[in-house]
Amino acid sequence: MTDHCQELKQLMEKIYHDRGFDFREYKESTLVRRLDSRMRARGVKTYADYACVLDRDSSEYNKLFDALTIKVTSFFRDDVAFKALEEVVLPLLIHRGAETQRRLSIWTAGCATGQEPYSIAILLLELLGVEIEQWNITILGTDIDPTALKSARDGIFTNNEVENIRPEWLKKYFIAEKRGFCVQPVLGHLVTFETHNMVSDPPYRDLDLLVCRNVIIYFNTALQARVLKAFHEGLKGGGLLLLGKAETPVGPASTLFVCMDSKAKVYRKL
C-alpha cells in the first residue's frame, strides 16, 4: 500500500474513532475528490496534515461532513422512477394493504433535506384521497446529517426547490410565505425524520417499500452488498426496493431481489 493510500486509510479511521462516522468503505475516488476540496480550503497537501487540522480546529469536522455526505435531492427527482411509483409501485402496495390491515410502512434512506419522502407522501395523498384517513401510514426519512434533517423537519423550500412540483399540487400541499414554500400540515403529518446510519445502524423492519437512491453508488462493492442484505432483512416478504438509476444489487445481494422494472430500478424481495 502506498503512503498516500495508507494516510487516507488512517484519516478515515481517525474520523470514525473521533466522531463515529464511518466512511472507511466509501469508494476511494469519491473520498479523494471530496477531501481535496477541504484540503485546498485549509491550505494543506497531505492527509496527515489535514488530520492535524482536524485536531486543531474541531469546527472543520462539520465542513468535512458537508463535503463527504451526499445532499443532491429534489422533489420528484427522476421522472422514470416517480412515474413507476405513481402508476405501479404505490398502487400495488395500496392494493395489498387494502386486503389486510390498511397499513403501509415506507423508509427513504439517505433522504437529505426531505424532498423525496415528501414527494412520496404527495403521491399517496393523491392516490388515496379521503380514504387516507382510514389507513395507518408511516413514511420515515433518515440521514446521517442532522443539519439536513433539521431542514427536512422545517419543511420550507425555495422557489427553485419546488419547481418540479405540479402547480396544482404546490397550491394544495404547500403554503407560500416570505421564506419560500412551507409544507401543509396534511403533508407534514405523514412524514417523520430520524438520524440513521445505514452503514452501521440496524435496518428498520416490517417495511413495504424501501427507497434508497444515489447513495450506495458511493460505497465499495463489499459495503454495497452488506447494506443491501440489511435492506433485504428490513423488508416484508415481497416488499419493494427502489434504487438509483445507476445502482443495482451486487455480489451476494443479487440473489436477494428480483428486478421488476430495470429502467425505474424497482426490485422485489425474494
C-alpha positions, 0 to 999 in steps of 0.5 A, a space after each residue: 500500500 502506498 503512503 498516500 493510500 495508507 494516510 487516507 486509510 488512517 484519516 478515515 479511521 481517525 474520523 470514525 474513532 473521533 466522531 463515529 462516522 464511518 466512511 472507511 468503505 466509501 469508494 476511494 475516488 469519491 473520498 479523494 475528490 471530496 477531501 481535496 476540496 477541504 484540503 485546498 480550503 485549509 491550505 494543506 497537501 497531505 492527509 496527515 496534515 489535514 488530520 492535524 487540522 482536524 485536531 486543531 480546529 474541531 469546527 472543520 469536522 462539520 465542513 468535512 461532513 458537508 463535503 463527504 455526505 451526499 445532499 443532491 435531492 429534489 422533489 420528484 427527482 427522476 421522472 422514470 422512477 416517480 412515474 413507476 411509483 405513481 402508476 405501479 409501485 404505490 398502487 400495488 402496495 395500496 392494493 395489498 394493504 387494502 386486503 389486510 390491515 390498511 397499513 403501509 410502512 415506507 423508509 427513504 434512506 439517505 433522504 437529505 433535506 426531505 424532498 423525496 419522502 415528501 414527494 412520496 407522501 404527495 403521491 399517496 395523498 393523491 392516490 388515496 384521497 379521503 380514504 387516507 384517513 382510514 389507513 395507518 401510514 408511516 413514511 420515515 426519512 433518515 440521514 446521517 446529517 442532522 443539519 439536513 434533517 433539521 431542514 427536512 423537519 422545517 419543511 420550507 423550500 425555495 422557489 427553485 426547490 419546488 419547481 418540479 412540483 405540479 402547480 396544482 399540487 404546490 397550491 394544495 400541499 404547500 403554503 407560500 410565505 416570505 421564506 419560500 414554500 412551507 409544507 401543509 400540515 396534511 403533508 407534514 403529518 405523514 412524514 417523520 425524520 430520524 438520524 440513521 446510519 445505514 452503514 452501521 445502524 440496524 435496518 428498520 423492519 416490517 417495511 413495504 417499500 424501501 427507497 434508497 437512491 444515489 447513495 450506495 453508488 458511493 460505497 465499495 462493492 463489499 459495503 454495497 452488498 452488506 447494506 443491501 442484505 440489511 435492506 433485504 432483512 428490513 423488508 416484508 416478504 415481497 416488499 419493494 426496493 427502489 434504487 438509483 438509476 445507476 445502482 443495482 444489487 451486487 455480489 451476494 445481494 443479487 440473489 436477494 431481489 428480483 428486478 421488476 422494472 430495470 429502467 425505474 430500478 424497482 426490485 422485489 424481495 425474494 
